[in-house]
Amino acid sequence: MIASIQENLSRQIRALELLSSLLQEEFADLCDRKPQDVSEMELSIQELMRQIAGERRTLRAMIQTAYPGKARVHEVAQALPEDQAGILSELLADLDRAEQICAIQADKNRQLAMGLYDQSLMLLKRLHQAIEPGKSDMYSRRGRYAKTSQPQVSMFRGGA
């Protein structure tokens, strides 16, 4: 059973390394402003994350079956002899490092994507402001002459 747990952890580590490289490719596509490539990469990333989640569910099921009352690999490692516990602890540390690298890269991608979004939004606002009528002495949306906000001189006549 320990061998199965080690294999599962190794698969997760390799999957996270692949995820890290996909995130780096996505970052490069964001920098090059290739939205189609970013969309395709995002689909691959989502599928890989589903597979990683499946591996984790499988690992939890293995642990609950083989070690009732334990839910985490760390708890299992504490109940094992030192040599096996050391191997599991090392795999857990590698898994944690890979997760941290992915999290840092994902945050960089998010910041860049939000920056590009904000930049595009500001550009659109400027374009809208450039085409909006600036004067009020033009026709309104209803085809009538718009009222001006500036007071106009008018003559009053008294009734006789």
N, C-alpha and C positions, 0 to 999 in steps of 0.2 A: 504494500500500500504506500509506503514511503517513496518507493520508486515512481509510482504514479503521480504522487504529489510533486515530486521533483520535476518530472517531465512536464506537468501542467505549468509549473512556475517558469520553466525554461521556455515553453511556448509563449507564455505571456510576455516574458522579457524580449524575445525575438519580435513579437507582434508590436510591442511598444517601440522598439528600435525602428521598425518599419514605419510606424506612425510618426516618429520623429522625422524621418526622411521625407515622408509625405507632407508634413507640416512645413518643412523647409522649402520644398518645391512650391507649395501654395504661397509661401511668403515671396518667393522669387516671381511667381506669376502676378501677385498683387503689386509688387514693385514695377513690373513691366506693364501693368495695367491691361491684363489679358483676362477679362471677365469670363469668357467662355471656358478657358483653361481652369480658372479658379472654381467654377461650378462643377466641372468634371472631377477635379481633385477633391472637392468637398464631398461628393458622392462616394468616392473611394475611401475617404477618411471615415465617413459615417458607417460604411459597411465594415471596415476594420474594427471600429469601436464596438459594433454589435457582436462581432466575433470574439473580441476580448471579453465583453460582458458575458457571453456564453461560456467561455473558459472559466470565468470566475464562478458562475453558477455551478458548473460541473465540479469545480474544486470544493465549493461549499458542500455539495451533496456527498462527495467522497469523504470529506472530513466528518460530516454528521453520521454517515453510515459506519465508518470504521472506528470513530472515536465519539461515542455518544456523550453529549454534554459539552462538547467543544465545538466552537464555531469558527475559530481562526487558526491559521497555520502557526502563528506564534504560540498559541496555547498548546498545540500538538508538539511543537519543538521543545517546549519546556518539559514534556513528559518522556522525551526520548533520551537515549544515551548521548553523551557529549559529541561523538563523531558525527552522528546523524543530525543532531541538533545544530551543529556548526554548519553543516552543508545547507540545511534549510534556512538558517539565519543569514548565511551569505547570499543565497538566492533571493531572500526577502529584501536584503539591502540593495542588491542589484535591481530588483523590481522597483524599489522606491526611487532609486536614482533615475531610472528610465522614465518613471512617471513624472518626476520633477523636471526633467529635460523637456518632456512633452508639454507640461503645463506652462513652462516659461515660453516655449516657442508658440504655443497656442495664444498666449496673452499678447505676444508681439504681433501675431497675425490679426488679432482682434483690434489692437490699437491702430494698426495700419489701415485696416478696413474701415474703422470708424473715422479715421482722419480723412480718407478718400471720400467717404460719404459726406462728411461735413464740408469738404472742399467743393464737391459737386452741388450740394444744397446751396451754398453761398453763391456759386456761379449761376445757378438757376434763378435765385432771387435777384441778382443783378440784372440778368437778362429780362426778367419780368418788369423790373423797375425801368429798364431802358425802353420798353415798348408801351408802358402805361402812359396815357396822356398826362402831361404835366400841367397843362393850363385848364382852367375851368370854362373857358369861352369856346368850347367845342360841343359837338353834339353828344348827347347822353346815349345810354344803351337803348333807350326807347325811341331814338330818332328825333328827339326834341332838343332844342337848344338848351344846354345846361345852364342852370342859374349860377351866377358868379357869387363868390363869397365876399367880394369887395363891394362896398356900398356904391350905388350909382346916383348921380345927381338927377333929381326929378323935379318937375314943377307942379306945384299944387295950385289949383284954381278954386277959388271960393264959389260957392253957389249963390246966385242972385235971385 
